[in-house]
Every structure is written in structure tokens, then in C-alpha cells.
Amino acid sequence: MVEYKKYPITLIISLFLLNGICFQGAHAQTPVIESHKQGYINWTTLAIIATGTGVPSEKFHGKPIGRKIAEDNALHRSFENLYLTVLHVQINNSVNTVAILKKNKQFQEHIQQMTEAAQVLKKEYLSDGTVEITVQMSLNGGFSQLALPDGIRYIEKIDTILTPNRFSSNQNNEQYKNYSGLIVDARGLQLTPCLAPLVLSENADQVYGPKYISRENAVQSGVCVYMNSMDAAVKHQRIGNSPFIAKGIGVDGTLSTNIVISNTESARFKSSVSHLTALKLCRVIIVIDPDGR
């Protein structure tokens, strides 16, 4: 299992500031962090963050050129650490970034270019002349465009047609409920976050996956985000005002990236005329335990 760490309050506050985590009303959402030696993956903001350190040589200690050398070294190491952290990103249940690199050398070149163009989040200058630089790369955009499975294709606009009389006479019918998004409660399942998870029914039917996702939306905003607060999830703008909430009852796959929900909840969600639009727009949040367990 991937390691998920609990952090002291000072570091949690820093994560809020660095990654744009905000408060949804009165409910605080701490980020879902997957830690690695060289950096970490933030599965709530869909970003990868790494820090590099540069130490000036004694020859130039205290001189302007010494600081410049330390900055250059810190930036270079932060990019290296970012690249090494990217290699840990799990794409789906069977593919990770390393597997793609082995098959596609151009992918490696693109990843290197993206890491070297990463956003500088913070520079710290220590009293001994050491410089620490923290950089961030988004999992959305270019990375997702290259890494998302080919099965996630561009989907044309979905139009739902309802006659006014029929709608008004069946307001309590499940199919006329306009679900604005999907929240999957996967707490207690020891789920492993990945870029493109599946939500399946007990019969192994796809509730959410490549055949429902628009690649354009997945590239722009991610297939889903992971959170660890149900209170914050239901208030998140990603899933709108009336999300369908499904309880995960199990995981699927050797890496435990896919979630299983009951056949009953699958049928209820799919009976809504609006569920296809919500899925196409990737209005999906997966809630896991705060410590990743």
C-alpha cells in the first residue's frame, strides 16, 4: 500500500497555502497526500510538489554569485525530484507512469519538459547560504493528455430531452432527479488513488469510467478528485448542488484503485436522466479516510 502520512498542524497550514486548499463553509478539507522520498502527490488539487536544496561552495560563500549558484542548484534538484515523483503516479489499476515511459520514449521527453517548466511555489534562503526551492506540476493539462488511457475519448454534447407535462407528473420518479454529480464514499476500503479510477457495480458493470468520460473535461479538470471530508465534498463546487452519494462496498483490482458500489445504487444513479452529463463533465469526488486507510 502507498504510504499516507499524518502531518503536524504547521505543515498542514503550509499545504493549504501552497496548493490552494480552501475552507468550504465551516468544514475544513485537508489534502489527500501520497508521500514519496523525493516529493508528494496531492490528490485533492491534482498536483505534484517537490523541493530541491542548493548549497553554495565555500569559494563563493557570502558573495552574490554564491547565492545565484545555490539557487540554480536548488532549482535543478527540485526539477529532478519532481520528475522522480511523477514516476510514482498511478494511472489506473494496471498502468503507472513508469510503464508508459518504457513503451514511449517521447513520453519521457515530454515529462522532462513539463517538470522543467514547473511553477515555482516558494524560495527559502537560509542563514548559511542554503537555498530551498519548492516547485509544482499539475496532473491536469499536458500530463493528463499524454497519460490518460486511450479509452477516454472526446464525447459530443449530450442533450437530454424531456416533455414538460411528463416531467411535472413524475417529479418523485428517480429518473427525473437531476443529479449534478457523483460522490463515492470509499472510507474504510483502503483505496489507492489513481488518475483514472473505475466505479463498478457488483455485477462489474461500469458506473463511471472511460466510456462515460469526456477526454476534454478529464484533461482540464481531472477524472475525479480525492477528498477526506464528506462534509467538504458535498459542498464542493465540482459536484454541484444535488450530487448522488454512493457508498463503496469494496475495491477491485490488484492495486485496489477501483471502487465497487451496490447494484441497487448503481441502478438508482443510472436511472437519472442527468447522470450521463454529470459523468461526462467529470463531476466526481471520491472520499477516503484522512490517513488513507
Backbone as a ProteinNet text record, in pm:
[ID]
protein_1_A
[PRIMARY]
MVEYKKYPITLIISLFLLNGICFQGAHAQTPVIESHKQGYINWTTLAIIATGTGVPSEKFHGKPIGRKIAEDNALHRSFENLYLTVLHVQINNSVNTVAILKKNKQFQEHIQQMTEAAQVLKKEYLSDGTVEITVQMSLNGGFSQLALPDGIRYIEKIDTILTPNRFSSNQNNEQYKNYSGLIVDARGLQLTPCLAPLVLSENADQVYGPKYISRENAVQSGVCVYMNSMDAAVKHQRIGNSPFIAKGIGVDGTLSTNIVISNTESARFKSSVSHLTALKLCRVIIVIDPDGR
[TERTIARY]
83.4	0	86.6	39.6	108	100.3	206.2	209.2	139.5	50.9	-14.7	21.3	74.1	123.3	30.3	27.7	-39.8	63	27.4	121.5	86.4	187.4	159.9	86.8	22	-63.9	11.6	140.9	217.1	234.9	258	274.7	141.4	33.6	-98.4	-132.4	-101.8	-126.6	-44.8	80.2	164.6	106.6	51.9	-8.9	-129	-206.8	-319.4	-270.9	-165.1	-116.9	-55.2	16.5	86	-5.4	-112.3	-192	-334.1	-365.8	-497.1	-609.4	-582	-689.2	-763.2	-894.6	-971.7	-1074.8	-1144.1	-1248.6	-1381.2	-1455	-1588.4	-1686.8	-1725.5	-1810.5	-1733.3	-1791.1	-1727.3	-1647.6	-1639.9	-1577.7	-1439.9	-1338	-1202.1	-1171	-1103.5	-1061.6	-909.7	-848.2	-704.7	-677	-567	-542.4	-510.6	-545.1	-508.9	-368.7	-271.6	-131.2	-73.1	-7.7	67.6	215.6	285.6	423.9	524.6	629	741.8	871.1	981.4	1109.5	1142.9	1114.3	1155.7	1049.9	925.7	818.6	686.7	578.1	447.9	345.2	241.3	129.6	10.7	-47.1	-167.1	-286.6	-361.2	-473.5	-600.8	-595.2	-708.7	-698.5	-577.5	-556.6	-503.6	-476	-420.3	-290.3	-197	-67.5	43.5	164.5	283.6	377.6	431.4	514.6	645.6	755.1	886.7	974.7	1073.2	1165.1	1308.8	1389.5	1531.6	1615.3	1734	1822.1	1953.3	1999	2127.7	2216.6	2340.4	2436.4	2550.8	2580.4	2689.6	2824.8	2915.1	3050	3120.8	3217.9	3292	3364	3399.6	3471.3	3391.5	3258	3173.5	3080.4	3111.8	3024.4	3014.6	2892.5	2869.5	2871.8	2897.6	2902.3	2774.2	2733.8	2612.3	2614.7	2730.7	2737.8	2716.4	2753.2	2731.5	2584.5	2504.7	2359.2	2301.1	2351	2299.7	2329.5	2448.8	2483.9	2395.2	2373	2287.6	2145.2	2095.4	1960.2	1950.8	2049.5	2048.2	2051	2134.3	2142.9	2012.3	1951.4	1825.4	1715.3	1711.1	1608	1628.5	1752.3	1782.1	1740.8	1772.2	1737.6	1587.7	1520.2	1374.6	1309.2	1360.5	1307.8	1336	1456.1	1489.5	1396	1376.4	1288.6	1144.8	1102.4	967.5	950.7	1049.4	1044.3	1037.2	1118.6	1118.4	986.1	921	790.5	682.6	692.3	596.5	594.9	709.3	718.3	631	591.7	509.2	359.4	321.2	178.5	116.2	13.5	-60.5	-168.7	-170.1	-266.8	-401.2	-399.1	-520	-476.8	-562.9	-532.2	-414	-381	-276.9	-157.8	-166.8	-62.3	-17.9	114.3	167	255.9	311	390.3	511.8	576.6	695.7	662.9	547.9	508.1	492.6	439.1	424.2	560.4	651.2	785.3	858.3	839.5	909.3	862.3	737.8	681.7	694.4	712.3	708.3	818	927.4	1039.5	1004.2	916.8	875.6	800.5	729.4	658.7	758	871.6	975.6	1025.1	1046.9	1093.6	990.2	863.4	757.1	750.2	763.4	758.4	873.9	992.5	1107.8	1085	1027.8	998.3	896.4	793.9	691.4	747.1	832	887.9	981	1053.8	1146.2	1072.9	944.2	862.6	766.5	792.5	702.9	700.7	592.1	573.2	654.6	727.1	799.9	702.6	682.9	589.6	655.7	779.7	842.1	993.7	1061.3	1206.9	1239.2	1327.4	1369.3	1521	1565.7	1708.4	1747.7	1831.9	1872.7	1997.2	2021.1	2129.3	2267.5	2282.5	2413.1	2434.5	2339.1	2350.8	2278.8	2225.9	2149.5	2018.8	1980.3	1855.4	1767.7	1641.8	1544.4	1434.9	1407.5	1306	1202.3	1076.4	965.2	892.6	869.7	803.6	681.2	590.9	466.4	433.2	385.8	337.6	197	108.4	-29.3	-41.5	-128.2	-159.8	-257	-323.7	-414.4	-335.2	-403.8	-337.4	-251.5	-127	-38.1	-13.6	5.4	32.1	-86.3	-206.8	-325.9	-348.8	-322.5	-341.5	-254.7	-133.4	-42.2	-67.6	-108.1	-111.3	-246.1	-354.6	-486	-503.8	-571.4	-591.5	-659.8	-625	-683.5	-834.3	-884.1	-1028	-1109.5	-1044.7	-1114.9	-1107	-1219	-1222.1	-1303.6	-1299.8	-1379.9	-1525.5	-1613.9	-1756.1	-1832.4	-1920.5	-2001.6	-2099.4	-2155.7	-2250.6	-2369.6	-2409.8	-2524.9	-2646	-2750.4	-2874.3	-2980.1	-3041	-3149.3	-3281.5	-3372.1	-3500	-3611.5	-3684.8	-3798.8	-3918.3	-4032.8	-4153.7	-4202	-4242	-4281.5	-4390.9	-4493.7	-4604.8	-4560	-4476.7	-4430.4	-4342.5	-4259.9	-4171.7	-4253.1	-4351.4	-4427.8	-4512.1	-4546.7	-4632	-4552.4	-4417.5	-4334.4	-4222.1	-4252.4	-4148.1	-4081.2	-4149.7	-4091.5	-4021.4	-4029.8	-3966.4	-3815.5	-3740.4	-3594.3	-3534.5	-3591.2	-3528.5	-3536.6	-3623.4	-3636.1	-3560.4	-3485	-3398.8	-3273.1	-3243.1	-3128.6	-3004.2	-2932.5	-2810.4	-2700.5	-2641.3	-2540.7	-2400.3	-2382	-2250.7	-2259.4	-2142.4	-2135.5	-2028.5	-2067	-1972	-1970.6	-1853.1	-1839.4	-1770.3	-1838.7	-1785	-1704.3	-1571	-1483.7	-1406.3	-1456.2	-1388.6	-1392.1	-1280.4	-1269.4	-1230.9	-1206.4	-1179.7	-1032.2	-946.2	-802.9	-780.7	-844.1	-836.9	-704.3	-650.7	-530.5	-569.7	-541.3	-575.7	-501.2	-566.1	-501.6	-565	-505.2	-550.5	-686	-712.4	-835.7	-897.3	-959.7	-1021.2	-1152.1	-1197.8	-1328.4	-1421.1	-1549.3	-1653.9	-1739.3	-1751.8	-1820	-1935.7	-2032	-2138.8	-2094.1	-2174	-2141.5	-2136.1	-2206.9	-2206.1	-2091.8	-2000.9	-1885.2	-1923.4	-2046.2	-2083.9	-2018.9	-1978.2	-1911.1	-2013.2	-1997.5	-2080.3	-2012.9	-1881.7	-1801.7	-1668.9	-1634.1	-1510.9	-1496.9	-1403.1	-1371.8	-1489.9	-1586.1	-1694.9	-1789.8	-1779.6	-1866.5	-1793.1	-1660.7	-1581.1	-1544.9	-1558.1	-1509.8	-1362	-1279.5	-1135.1	-1105.8	-1177	-1155.4	-1172.7	-1281	-1306.3	-1208	-1170.9	-1075.6	-939.4	-899.3	-769.8	-772.1	-882.8	-891.8	-905.2	-986.7	-1016.8	-991.9	-942.9	-917.4	-1038.4	-1014	-1122.9	-1205	-1136.1	-1201	-1101.4	-1145.5	-1053.6	-1082.5	-982.1	-995.1	-998.4	-1091.3	-1102.3	-1115	-1099.7	-1113.3	-1217.9	-1304.3	-1413.1	-1542.3	-1638.7	-1766.7	-1838	-1826.3	-1889.1	-1836.9	-1705.3	-1646.8	-1682.8	-1689.3	-1718.5	-1856.1	-1957.8	-2094	-2109.4	-2015.8	-2021.9	-1926.9	-1854.3	-1755.7	-1823.3	-1773.1	-1834.8	-1822.8	-1731	-1712.5	-1836.6	-1912	-2022.9	-2160.2	-2164.8	-2292.7	-2374.6	-2500.8	-2586.9	-2664.3	-2670.3	-2751.9	-2680	-2568.8	-2494.6	-2561	-2535.2	-2574.4	-2459.9	-2491.4	-2389.2	-2402.8	-2296.8	-2295.1	-2192.6	-2227.6	-2137.6	-2057.7	-1924.5	-1839.9	-1847.7	-1864.3	-1874.6	-1754	-1663.9	-1545.5	-1454.5	-1336.8	-1242.3	-1219.7	-1171.2	-1149.7	-1010.4	-947.4	-816.4	-704.3	-589.8	-477.3	-422.2	-438.3	-385	-491	-612.3	-722.9	-748.7	-750.3	-779.5	-926.1	-996.7	-1134.7	-1232.6	-1346.6	-1444.6	-1568	-1622	-1745.4	-1857.3	-1970.5	-2090.5	-2199.2	-2307	-2412.1	-2485	-2542.7	-2624.5	-2742.3	-2797.5	-2912.5	-2876.3	-2763.1	-2723.4	-2679.5	-2617	-2580.6	-2704.4	-2807.7	-2932.3	-3000.8	-3001.3	-3063.3	-2994.1	-2862.1	-2788	-2807.7	-2799.5	-2811.8	-2953.6	-3052.2	-3190.2	-3217.1	-3129.9	-3147.5	-3108.4	-3192.1	-3163.8	-3041.5	-2998.9	-2888.2	-2753.2	-2751.6	-2626.1	-2518.5	-2557.1	-2457.9	-2385.4	-2460.5	-2399.5	-2302.2	-2340.7	-2253.3	-2123.5	-2133.2	-2014.5	-1927.5	-1988.9	-1914	-1830.6	-1886.6	-1817.7	-1720.4	-1708.2	-1616	-1649.2	-1776.6	-1819.5	-1823.7	-1706.4	-1693.8	-1591.7	-1628.6	-1539.1	-1539.1	-1421.4	-1406.7	-1355.4	-1429.2	-1393.6	-1325.7	-1204.5	-1133.4	-1101	-1049.6	-1016.8	-900.8	-896.9	-790.8	-650.2	-630.3	-495.5	-474.3	-568.5	-554	-594.3	-650.7	-689.8	-839
-120.4	0	125.1	230.4	358.2	419.4	488.7	547.9	683.2	701.1	829.2	875.4	994.7	1041.2	1142.7	1142.9	1247.7	1355.6	1480.3	1588.9	1678.1	1745.6	1844.1	1962.3	2039	2148	2252.8	2276.2	2376.6	2338	2209.2	2164.1	2164.2	2129.4	2131.6	2272.5	2371.8	2510.6	2546.8	2500.7	2527.8	2466.3	2344.7	2279.4	2357	2414.2	2497.7	2613.2	2679.8	2799.1	2766	2654.7	2620	2567.1	2500.6	2426.9	2476.5	2589.7	2647.1	2574.9	2496.6	2430.7	2536.1	2536.7	2639	2573.6	2657.7	2609.6	2616.3	2507.5	2503.4	2530.4	2656.8	2694.9	2675.7	2601.6	2580.8	2451	2378.9	2247.3	2253.9	2211.3	2214.4	2086.3	2101.7	1987	1986.3	1888.3	1872.1	1789	1814.3	1745.3	1597.3	1519.2	1377.5	1369.3	1334.9	1339.4	1198.5	1172.1	1047.9	1084.7	1042.9	1085.1	988.3	1048.1	971.3	1039.5	973.7	1024.9	1160	1175.4	1297	1407.1	1374.3	1473.4	1408.3	1472.5	1413.8	1448.8	1365.6	1385.9	1432.6	1542.9	1595	1554	1454.4	1401.6	1485	1589.1	1679.9	1794.7	1847.8	1955.4	1902.7	1770.8	1706.8	1775.2	1776.5	1839.4	1755.7	1772.5	1707.1	1815.8	1799.7	1902	1839.8	1911.5	1864	1982.7	1956.3	2060.4	2019.3	2116.9	2093.7	2189.5	2145.8	2226	2253.6	2378.2	2416.6	2477.9	2430	2480.1	2549.5	2675.8	2745.9	2688	2692.7	2645	2744.3	2695.1	2781.4	2893.2	2866.5	2965.3	3093.3	3078.2	3195.3	3226.5	3175.1	3196.1	3344.8	3394.7	3534.3	3628.9	3577.7	3662.2	3642.5	3747	3735.1	3615.1	3588	3474.6	3343.1	3341.4	3221	3191.6	3294.6	3275.9	3230.4	3289.8	3252.3	3105.6	3059.5	2918.6	2828.3	2869.3	2789.2	2783.8	2895.9	2898.3	2805.4	2814	2729.1	2581	2547.3	2407.3	2361	2448.5	2413.6	2392.6	2479.7	2466.4	2338.5	2309.4	2187.5	2063.7	2062.9	1946.6	1936.1	2049.1	2043.7	1984.8	2018.4	1960.2	1810.9	1771.4	1628.4	1552.9	1607.9	1543.5	1538.5	1642.7	1644.6	1533.7	1519.4	1414.7	1276.2	1253.9	1124.1	1097.6	1203.6	1187.1	1156.6	1217.2	1190	1040.9	976.2	834.4	747.5	800.2	723.4	736.8	822.4	843.8	718.1	667.6	552.5	602.5	552.2	599.4	530.2	399.1	320.8	192.4	93.4	-26.5	-106.1	-88.7	-172.3	-94.5	36.9	116.5	229.9	249.3	367.9	444.3	554.3	639.1	565.5	485.8	412.8	318	251.6	159.2	232.3	354	431.3	472.6	513.2	553.8	441.7	319.5	205.6	180.4	214	190	310.3	428	550.2	645.7	648.2	734.4	882.9	913.6	1053.6	1101.8	1011.8	1047.4	1094.6	1026	1064.5	1205.7	1237.4	1371	1476.8	1445.2	1540.1	1562.8	1455.9	1468.1	1554	1532.4	1612.7	1760.1	1786.9	1925.3	1987.7	1909.5	1961.6	1988.6	1899.2	1920.7	2041.2	2061.8	2175.6	2307.6	2298.9	2419.6	2436.7	2363	2365.1	2501.4	2526.3	2652.7	2653.2	2762.2	2778.2	2832	2755	2794.1	2875.6	2839.5	2903.2	2895	3003.6	3004.5	3042.2	2965.4	2994.3	3010.6	3119.4	3147	3131.1	3033.7	3005.9	3086.3	3097.6	3183.2	3136.1	3007	2955.7	2963.9	3028.4	3042.6	2936.2	2836.2	2730.9	2787.5	2739.4	2781.1	2658.6	2669.8	2562.9	2615.7	2543.4	2585.1	2473.9	2510.2	2416.3	2444.4	2339.3	2353.5	2263.3	2296.4	2220.7	2201	2080.8	2049.4	1993.2	2039.9	1992.5	1857.3	1772.2	1647.5	1670.8	1785	1820.3	1876.9	1904.1	1963.1	1863.3	1903.8	1824.2	1684.1	1668.3	1534	1441.6	1487.8	1404.5	1373.9	1471.2	1448.9	1332.4	1323	1216.3	1085	1094.8	976	906.2	977	914.4	800	694	580.5	622	552.2	582.7	562.8	479	453.7	575.3	674.9	800.2	888.6	903.9	973.6	1101.9	1178.8	1300.7	1262.8	1317.1	1285.5	1410.5	1392	1504.4	1546	1663.7	1716.9	1623.9	1604.5	1519.3	1607.4	1588.1	1663.7	1573.1	1618.8	1545.3	1611.9	1535.4	1591.5	1536.8	1626	1587.1	1674.2	1613.5	1692.7	1749.4	1877.9	1941.4	1865.9	1819	1751.5	1622.3	1548.3	1421.4	1445.5	1547.7	1577.8	1616.9	1702.7	1752.1	1642.9	1542.2	1437.3	1324.9	1334.4	1228.3	1286.6	1389.4	1457.7	1367.9	1268.1	1180.7	1059.8	1047.1	934.6	955.1	847.7	857.4	912.6	875.7	914.5	1064.8	1134.9	1278.3	1359.9	1292.4	1363.6	1408.1	1534.3	1589.5	1586.9	1477.3	1467	1550	1639.5	1730.6	1671.8	1561.1	1499.2	1369.9	1309	1180.5	1187.1	1153.2	1137.4	990.1	932.1	792.6	790.2	737	726.5	597.2	611.5	494.1	482.9	545.4	537.1	393.5	351.6	217.3	109.6	147.9	48.2	32.9	113.7	111.1	130	229.8	259.1	326.1	292.1	356.1	459.9	587.7	689.3	667.8	702.4	696.9	802.6	820.9	926.2	894.4	767.7	729.4	604.7	617.7	501.7	462.4	342.4	295	286.2	313.4	282.8	174.6	62	-54.1	-96.8	-164.3	-226.2	-365.1	-429.2	-565.3	-662.3	-630	-713.2	-677.7	-588.9	-544.9	-455.1	-401	-302.2	-169	-96.3	31.3	139.5	194.5	307.6	438.3	442.4	557.5	506.4	547.7	502.9	559.6	506.8	563.3	585.2	493.8	508.4	622.8	677.5	788.8	922.2	919.6	1039.6	1110.2	1241.2	1321.2	1352.7	1319.1	1342.6	1490.5	1575.9	1719.5	1763.8	1719.6	1756.8	1689.9	1565.2	1494.2	1561.6	1607.9	1676.5	1810.1	1880.9	2013.5	2009.9	1917.4	1922.1	1790.8	1689.7	1560.8	1469.3	1339.5	1242.6	1254.3	1278.7	1296.5	1362	1399	1440.5	1356.4	1344.2	1268.6	1365.8	1342.1	1424.1	1332.9	1389.7	1307.6	1361.8	1449.7	1503.3	1498.4	1422.1	1416.5	1551.3	1618.8	1749.7	1847.2	1846	1935	1890.9	1759.7	1708.2	1750.9	1741.5	1774.5	1923.9	2005.2	2148.7	2194	2101.2	2136.4	2174.5	2279.9	2330.5	2231.8	2136.7	2041.6	1958.2	1922.1	1828	1895.3	2028.7	2098.9	2086.2	2122.6	2133.2	2006.1	1911.2	1791.7	1664	1631.7	1511.6	1383.1	1276.6	1143.8	1089.1	1036.9	982.5	831.5	763	616.7	566.7	462.9	404.3	291.4	304.1	196	75.7	-42.2	-163.7	-255.7	-217.1	-298.4	-233.6	-293.1	-245.8	-356	-316.7	-411.7	-388.9	-496.1	-487	-514.3	-554.5	-591.6	-473.9	-352.7	-234.8	-159.8	-212	-152.8	-7.3	19.6	155.3	174.4	65.6	73.5	45.6	112.2	103.2	28.2	-54.9	-127.7	-69.1	-40.2	2.1	-102.1	-94.8	-195.9	-183.6	-295.6	-293.6	-198.2	-191.1	-104.4	42	85.2	225.5	255	158.2	176.3	200.8	118.7	132.7	265.3	307	434.7	551.2	550.5	659.7	660.2	543.2	535.9	564.3	551.7	577.8	727.1	809.7	954.3	998.6	1082	1127.7	1217.8	1272.6	1368	1303.4	1172.9	1114.3	1113.6	1099.1	1097.9	1231.8	1338.9	1471.9	1492.3	1452.6	1467.3	1389.7	1268.6	1186.9	1241.7	1285.9	1343.6	1461.6	1541.3	1660	1628.1	1500	1455	1518.1	1531.8	1586	1473.6	1426.5	1310.2	1339.1	1308.1	1318.2	1183.5	1138	1014.2	1050.6	1008.8	1039.8	919.4	940.4	833.6	878.9	787.5	821	920.1	1003	1104.4	1048.6	928.8	871.6	773.9	772.3	684.2	541.5	514.9	377	357.9
0	0	0	-64.5	-63.7	74.7	113.8	247.4	248	342.6	364	503.6	513.9	641.9	703.8	837.6	910.4	943.5	920.1	933.8	1052	1113.2	1217.6	1159.9	1247.7	1202.3	1122.2	1155.3	1080.9	935.3	910.1	772.8	700.2	768.6	705.5	659.9	743.6	705.6	582.9	577.5	461	335.7	349.4	234.1	184.7	277.6	237.2	152.4	196.6	128.4	-5.2	-13.3	-136.1	-243.6	-205.2	-303	-318.6	-261.3	-284.7	-216.9	-112.3	-38.8	40.7	31.6	98.8	189.3	263.7	352.1	279.2	282.4	224.5	336.8	351.2	461.9	590.3	684.2	813.4	817.8	705	705.2	641	714.2	662.6	587.2	475.4	397.1	392.4	455.2	442.4	318.3	249.7	123.5	141.4	41.8	38.3	-21.7	62.6	23.6	12.9	-98.6	-117.8	-115.5	-10.5	11.7	-49.4	-106	-157.7	-115.1	-133.1	-85.9	-148.6	-276.8	-347.7	-347.4	-313.6	-316.8	-280.2	-316.3	-285.1	-391.4	-398.1	-490	-408	-447	-381.2	-466.8	-419.3	-497.4	-481.2	-400.3	-388.2	-487.8	-503.1	-601.1	-733.3	-738.8	-858.1	-900	-806.5	-830.7	-770	-824.2	-771.7	-722.9	-602.1	-539.6	-495.7	-519.2	-478	-440.9	-356.6	-311.2	-340.5	-382.6	-405.6	-323	-282.4	-198.2	-270.6	-261.9	-318.9	-213.4	-207.6	-108.4	-182	-149.2	-218.3	-180.6	-273.4	-243.6	-152.2	-77.8	14	-60.6	-183.3	-262.2	-281.2	-294.1	-320.2	-203.2	-86.7	28.7	62.5	77.7	112.1	-5.4	-124.4	-244	-325.4	-402.1	-483.7	-577.9	-636.8	-729	-655.6	-527.4	-447.7	-431	-404.4	-393.1	-526	-636	-768.2	-797.2	-764	-785.5	-700.5	-574.2	-485.5	-538.6	-589.1	-646.6	-766.6	-854.6	-974.5	-936.3	-838.4	-794.7	-730.3	-649.4	-583.9	-687.1	-786.9	-890.1	-970	-1004	-1080.1	-1001.2	-872	-789.2	-766.6	-757.8	-741.3	-865.4	-983.1	-1106	-1111.5	-1068.7	-1065	-970.9	-851.6	-754.4	-803.1	-874.4	-929.7	-1032.8	-1119.4	-1221	-1155.5	-1052.8	-985	-913.9	-866.2	-801.7	-904.4	-1021.6	-1129.4	-1162.9	-1151.8	-1185.2	-1095	-980.4	-886.8	-915.5	-1008.6	-1033.5	-1093.1	-1026	-1076.7	-1170.8	-1293.5	-1393.1	-1373.9	-1371.5	-1341.1	-1270.5	-1268	-1189.9	-1244.7	-1371.1	-1431.6	-1487.1	-1493.4	-1558.7	-1467.3	-1457.8	-1391.3	-1488.2	-1442.3	-1531.9	-1585.6	-1502.6	-1545.8	-1661	-1653.5	-1759.7	-1892.7	-1888.7	-2011.8	-2066	-1975.1	-2017.6	-2089.7	-2042	-2103	-2246	-2272.9	-2406.3	-2498.5	-2439.7	-2519.9	-2474.8	-2547	-2512.1	-2526.9	-2620.9	-2635.9	-2512.6	-2447.6	-2325.1	-2219.3	-2212.1	-2116.9	-2145.6	-2272.2	-2309.6	-2272.1	-2294.4	-2259.9	-2109.1	-2032.2	-1886.5	-1836.5	-1892.3	-1853.5	-1884.8	-2000.6	-2038.1	-1943	-1905.8	-1815.4	-1676.2	-1627.1	-1493.9	-1493.3	-1600.3	-1606.9	-1630.7	-1663.8	-1679.4	-1561.6	-1452.9	-1337.7	-1270.2	-1200.8	-1129.3	-1000.2	-977.6	-851.8	-747.4	-641.8	-537.5	-426.8	-396.1	-279.9	-289.9	-246.3	-232.2	-87.9	-28.4	108.1	112.1	176.3	188.3	334.3	362.3	498.4	534.7	663.4	712.3	667.7	639.4	598.1	447.3	377.1	232.9	153.3	222.4	155.4	100.4	-16.8	-80.5	-101.6	-64.5	-88.5	-179.2	-286.4	-383.6	-397.2	-384.3	-398.7	-529.6	-608	-737.7	-743.6	-834.8	-850.4	-996.9	-1028.3	-1162.9	-1152.6	-1236.8	-1234.9	-1305.4	-1250.8	-1319.4	-1433.9	-1432.7	-1541.1	-1659	-1767.6	-1882.8	-1957.2	-1982.6	-2067.4	-2016.8	-1886.3	-1833.7	-1857.6	-1823.7	-1843.1	-1990.6	-2075.2	-2218.2	-2265.7	-2212.9	-2252.9	-2180	-2053.3	-1968.3	-1959.1	-1980.4	-1967	-2067	-2028.1	-2119.1	-2248.8	-2355.8	-2487.2	-2488.2	-2396.8	-2392.1	-2354.9	-2294.3	-2262.2	-2385.2	-2453.1	-2581.2	-2570.2	-2677.3	-2682.6	-2708.4	-2627.3	-2636.8	-2678.1	-2773.3	-2817.6	-2707.7	-2723.4	-2626	-2609.7	-2483.7	-2453.4	-2429	-2505	-2486.9	-2427.1	-2319	-2254.8	-2289.4	-2345.5	-2387.9	-2300	-2235.4	-2152.7	-2190.3	-2199.2	-2222.8	-2090.5	-2086.3	-1960.7	-1885.9	-1956.5	-1889.4	-1823.6	-1895.3	-1841.1	-1718.4	-1724.5	-1611.5	-1489.2	-1508	-1393.9	-1328.9	-1403.1	-1347.9	-1283.2	-1291.6	-1235.4	-1150.2	-1075.2	-1000.7	-898	-846.8	-746.7	-807.6	-938.6	-1005.7	-1009.7	-983.3	-976.1	-1104.7	-1219.1	-1344.7	-1370	-1298.2	-1319.3	-1215	-1132	-1039.3	-1113.1	-1104.7	-1176.2	-1087.4	-1091.5	-1013.3	-1079.4	-1001.9	-1055.5	-1053.2	-984.2	-974.9	-896.7	-875.2	-804.8	-696.7	-575.6	-465.3	-426.7	-424	-382.4	-246.6	-148.5	-13.6	-3.1	-13.2	-11.8	119.4	223	352.1	404.8	460	515.6	415.7	288.2	184.5	149.2	210.4	178.5	28.8	-24.4	-167.8	-202.9	-319.4	-371.2	-476	-454.4	-554.7	-686	-794.8	-925.2	-1014.6	-1132	-1222.6	-1284.4	-1312.7	-1381.9	-1319.4	-1203	-1137.3	-1205	-1174.6	-1219.1	-1098.9	-1123.1	-1026.9	-1090.4	-1023.4	-1079.1	-989.9	-1051.2	-974.3	-929.8	-847	-803.9	-921.4	-1028.5	-1148.9	-1242.9	-1195.5	-1272.7	-1390.3	-1386.7	-1488	-1453.1	-1554.3	-1534.2	-1497.8	-1380.7	-1338.4	-1378.6	-1362	-1404.4	-1455.3	-1575.7	-1637	-1776.7	-1856.7	-1987.6	-2080.4	-2080.8	-2178	-2144.6	-2023.4	-1984.1	-1978.6	-1983	-1957.5	-2087	-2088.3	-2199.7	-2176.4	-2271.5	-2254.9	-2233.9	-2302.9	-2289.1	-2144.1	-2081.4	-1942.8	-1847.5	-1876.4	-1791.3	-1794	-1910.4	-1923.4	-1849.5	-1859.5	-1799.9	-1648	-1595.8	-1452.2	-1379.2	-1450.1	-1387.3	-1393.2	-1395.5	-1396.3	-1268.4	-1156.9	-1027.4	-933.8	-816.4	-710.2	-587.3	-501.9	-378.1	-260.9	-169.8	-50.3	70.7	191	310.5	406.7	357.4	438.7	357.7	406.5	336.9	344.5	458.3	473.4	368.5	345.9	246	104.5	83	-50.9	-99.9	-13.1	-56.1	-83.4	-34	-56.6	-167.1	-224.4	-325.4	-456.2	-518.9	-641.6	-757.1	-748.8	-857.5	-884.3	-779.7	-797.5	-791.4	-780.6	-786.5	-659.5	-670.1	-552.2	-517.6	-610.3	-583.1	-628.4	-565.6	-606.2	-559	-630.9	-587	-502.9	-384.1	-295.4	-290.7	-331.8	-332.9	-232.5	-160.9	-62.6	-126.3	-121.3	-170.7	-78.9	-137.9	-56.3	-76.3	-164.4	-187.6	-289.1	-309.1	-409.6	-511.9	-627.9	-736.9	-794.5	-834.8	-896.5	-798	-852.4	-768	-687.9	-739.1	-670.7	-592	-591	-513.8	-551.9	-682.6	-729.6	-767.3	-794.8	-841.6	-727.7	-733.2	-625.1	-672.4	-586.2	-614.9	-529.8	-594.5	-522.9	-547.4	-472.5	-485.3	-617.9	-662.5	-784.1	-768.9	-648.5	-624.5	-644.1	-585.9	-600.5	-743.2	-807.8	-948.5	-1033.4	-1012.2	-1089.4	-1060.2	-933.3	-897.3	-967.2	-964.5	-1026.9	-1178	-1238.7	-1384.3	-1432.4	-1343.4	-1385.3	-1401.2	-1347.3	-1361.4	-1501.6	-1561.8	-1698	-1703.1	-1590.5	-1589.2	-1557.9	-1529.8	-1482.4	-1590.6	-1717.1	-1824.4	-1836.9	-1821.5	-1827.8	-1713.3	-1593.2	-1476.5	-1495.9	-1549.7	-1569.6	-1681.5	-1788.6	-1900	-1853.5	-1763.3	-1713.1	-1600.1	-1565.3	-1459.3	-1323.9	-1295.8	-1167.2	-1063.7	-1028.2	-940.4	-830	-707.4	-592.1	-521.2	-485.1	-408.3	-270	-168.3	-29.5	33.5	85.1	153.3	295.7	374.6	512.8	517.8	622.4	633.3	627.2	678.1	677.8	564.8	467	352.7	379.2	497.4	532.6	519.4
[MASK]
+++++++++++++++++++++++++++++++++++++++++++++++++++++++++++++++++++++++++++++++++++++++++++++++++++++++++++++++++++++++++++++++++++++++++++++++++++++++++++++++++++++++++++++++++++++++++++++++++++++++++++++++++++++++++++++++++++++++++++++++++++++++++++++++++++++++++++++++++++++++++++++++++++++

